[in-house]
Amino acid sequence: MKSNGIWVALCCASSLLACTGIAAEKKAEKLTCCQEAAAQGKECRHRCCVAAHKEGKSCTKCNPNKEDLNSKKNAKKAPATAEK
């Protein structure tokens, strides 16, 4: 009877460890359309993004956390550090 309890405890512990490993893998974020374009050295061609960028704003539909503005700031900083 005690050995059954040990096996149950081991199975529960291993399943918890497996679940945390799977959750950690899912945290990898998907790039937004603007981030993908910036990675290729291009500008995003979505209409909503183009209109927002002309106004100096972020497209809230495609970039709810203003990721496109962050990638533009990083792109501007990179050439400045390369010149020094």
Backbone as a ProteinNet text record, in pm:
[ID]
protein_1_A
[PRIMARY]
MKSNGIWVALCCASSLLACTGIAAEKKAEKLTCCQEAAAQGKECRHRCCVAAHKEGKSCTKCNPNKEDLNSKKNAKKAPATAEK
[TERTIARY]
80.5	0	86	199.5	287.4	355.7	386.3	453.1	360.6	229.8	135	134.7	140.5	143.5	268.8	380.6	506.2	498.4	443.2	429.8	337.5	229.3	135.4	205.3	280.7	351.5	456	528.1	627.7	563.1	450.2	379.4	329.8	276.8	228	342.2	452.2	567.9	622.7	631.5	684.6	590.7	460.1	365.4	371.8	394	409.3	534	642	764.5	747.3	676.5	653.3	568.1	468.5	380.5	456.1	545.1	620.7	716.6	769.2	857	781.9	662.1	579.6	540.3	505.2	466.1	583	703.1	820.4	845.2	817.9	837.3	736.4	616.3	512.3	533.3	625.1	645.7	715.2	773	838.4	735.4	762.8	666	674.7	560.4	555	582.6	663.1	694.5	574.7	558.8	452.3	495.2	401.3	431.7	540.4	538	637.8	775.2	779	906	966	882.2	932	991.1	922.2	971.4	1102.4	1111.4	1233.7	1349.4	1322.2	1426.4	1481.9	1398.5	1441.3	1496.4	1496.2	1546.5	1447.7	1320.1	1215.7	1116.9	1025.6	914.6	792	707.3	583.3	492.3	425	342.5	193.2	155.5	12.4	-42.5	-163.3	-222.5	-234.2	-278.4	-298.4	-165.2	-62	69.8	129.9	115.2	169.3	104	-28.8	-100.6	-57.9	-41.2	-0.2	143.1	230.9	371.3	387.7	301	306.9	277.4	190.7	156	253.3	351	447.4	391.8	289.3	224.6	246.7	194.1	201.2	64.7	61.6	-63.7	-106.6	-217	-261.3	-322.8	-363.7	-421.8	-313	-203.9	-96.5	6.3	20.3	122.7	59.8	-13.1	-84	9.1	132.3	228	332.1	302.7	389.8	526.7	526.2	650.6	718	638.7	696.4	779.4	735.8	812.7	941.3	936.7	1056.7	1159.7	1113.9	1207.5	1268.3	1192.3	1247	1353.3	1329.1	1427.6	1556.2	1543.3	1660.9	1735.9	1663.8	1726.2	1805.1	1755.6	1825.5	1951.1	1947.7	2061.9	2175	2143.1	2244.5	2345.8	2304.3	2403.9	2488.9	2432.1	2508	2621.3	2597.3	2702	2803.8	2764.3	2855	2956	2915	3003.5	3116.4	3091.7	3193.3	3302.7
-118.3	0	126.3	121.7	236.9	259.8	150.5	165.4	231.9	206.7	273	423.2	463.6	605.7	673.6	601.2	657.1	676.3	576.6	586.6	701.3	718.4	827.9	962.1	974.1	1099	1128.2	1026.3	1045.2	1085.8	1024.7	1059.9	1203.7	1244.3	1382.8	1482.1	1451.5	1541.9	1552.7	1441.8	1445.5	1518.2	1503.8	1574.4	1724.5	1767.1	1909.7	1965.9	1891.1	1936.2	1944.7	1849.4	1850.2	1969.6	2002.1	2115.7	2247.4	2263.8	2388.2	2400.7	2290.7	2293.9	2333.7	2284.6	2318.5	2465.1	2515.3	2655.1	2747.4	2708.2	2790.8	2799.5	2694	2695	2785.2	2797.6	2877.1	3026.3	3067.2	3208.1	3280.6	3208.4	3272.5	3354.2	3484	3574	3571.8	3590	3601.5	3747	3769	3904.4	3967.6	4097.1	4169.3	4194.4	4240.4	4265.2	4371.8	4472.1	4578.5	4527.8	4440.6	4384.7	4293.4	4216.1	4128.8	4211.2	4319.8	4406.7	4473.2	4518.8	4582.6	4484.3	4358.9	4256.7	4234.2	4256.2	4241.8	4372	4478.3	4608	4683.6	4654.4	4718.9	4789.3	4862.3	4924.3	4834.4	4834.4	4756	4814.4	4727.6	4774	4764.1	4728.8	4725.6	4867.6	4884.4	5018.6	5086.9	5010.7	5070.1	5114.5	5037.5	5071.5	5190.7	5193.9	5304.8	5435.5	5433.8	5554.9	5600.5	5506.7	5542.6	5594.1	5535.1	5576.7	5714.5	5749.1	5883.2	5989.7	5956.3	6049.3	6041.2	5951.4	5934	5854.2	5774.3	5695.6	5547.6	5468.3	5323	5269.2	5170.6	5105.1	5015.6	5051.9	4976.1	4842.5	4828	4700.7	4593.2	4626.7	4529.3	4527.2	4638	4652.3	4707	4624.1	4674.1	4728.2	4683.6	4729.9	4824.3	4880.6	4976.2	4916.5	4791.5	4724.4	4788.7	4843.7	4902.3	5025.9	5105.7	5224	5184.4	5078.5	5030.2	4979.6	4910.3	4858	4971.7	5079.5	5194.2	5265.3	5276.9	5340.7	5259.6	5127.3	5040.6	5047.5	5060.6	5068.2	5198.9	5307.1	5434.9	5433.9	5363.8	5359.2	5273.6	5170.5	5077.2	5144.9	5223.4	5286.5	5389.3	5457.5	5557.3	5491.9	5375.4	5306.5	5243	5207.6	5145.4	5246.5	5375.2	5477.3	5512.3	5497.6	5535.7	5440
0	0	0	73.9	78.3	-56.2	-126.2	-255.1	-357.5	-348.6	-437.9	-412.8	-287.8	-253.2	-304.6	-299.5	-349.8	-501.1	-570.6	-716	-755.6	-683.5	-712.4	-691.5	-583	-554.8	-662.7	-707.1	-812.6	-944.6	-976.2	-1100.3	-1096.1	-983.7	-970.3	-982.4	-917.8	-923.2	-1065.1	-1134.3	-1270.7	-1366.1	-1345.6	-1431.9	-1408.4	-1284.1	-1256.3	-1322.8	-1318.7	-1383.3	-1534.8	-1591.7	-1736.4	-1776.2	-1696.4	-1727.6	-1722.9	-1628.4	-1620.7	-1737.8	-1786	-1902.3	-2027.9	-2043	-2159.1	-2153.4	-2035.6	-2020.7	-2052.8	-2017.6	-2045.6	-2195.7	-2268.8	-2413.1	-2482.6	-2430.3	-2493.5	-2475.3	-2388.6	-2361.4	-2475.2	-2568.8	-2681.1	-2758.3	-2769.1	-2829.2	-2981.5	-3042.3	-3186.3	-3222.7	-3324.3	-3366.6	-3435.5	-3417.1	-3485.5	-3629.5	-3710.3	-3851.3	-3866	-3780.3	-3785.7	-3742	-3642.9	-3597	-3702.8	-3769.9	-3876.6	-3989.9	-4026.3	-4133.4	-4092.3	-3967.5	-3919.8	-3918.1	-3887.4	-3887	-4027.6	-4126.9	-4266.4	-4322.4	-4240.7	-4284.7	-4369.8	-4353.8	-4433.8	-4342.7	-4404.5	-4333	-4347.4	-4245.9	-4251.7	-4358.7	-4433.8	-4545.2	-4517.6	-4394	-4362.3	-4362.4	-4414.5	-4425.5	-4290.3	-4190.6	-4058.5	-3997.1	-4020.2	-3965.3	-4038.6	-4169.7	-4248.8	-4207.2	-4190.4	-4149.8	-4010.8	-3919.6	-3783.4	-3781.4	-3858.2	-3859.6	-3922.2	-4019.8	-4078.8	-3974.5	-3879.6	-3772.6	-3656.1	-3663.8	-3556.1	-3440	-3467.3	-3363	-3387.9	-3296.2	-3307.3	-3346.4	-3432.2	-3469.6	-3353.3	-3290.5	-3172.8	-3211.1	-3335.4	-3379.6	-3390.5	-3452.7	-3475.1	-3362.8	-3292.5	-3189	-3061.2	-2987.9	-2869.9	-2761.4	-2756.2	-2655.1	-2714.8	-2830.1	-2900	-2932.3	-2976.1	-3010.1	-3130.4	-3222.4	-3342.5	-3310	-3215.4	-3177.7	-3106.9	-3027.1	-2959.4	-3060.2	-3163.6	-3263.3	-3345.1	-3368.1	-3441	-3357.6	-3226.6	-3139.4	-3137.5	-3130.6	-3129	-3261.1	-3371.5	-3502.9	-3517.2	-3457.4	-3465.5	-3379.6	-3267.3	-3176.8	-3233.4	-3307	-3356.4	-3449.5	-3550.8	-3637.8	-3563.1	-3465.1	-3389.8	-3311.8	-3255.2	-3180.3	-3274.5	-3395	-3490.4	-3543.9	-3552.4	-3606.4	-3511.2	-3381.8	-3282.9	-3281.3
[MASK]
++++++++++++++++++++++++++++++++++++++++++++++++++++++++++++++++++++++++++++++++++++

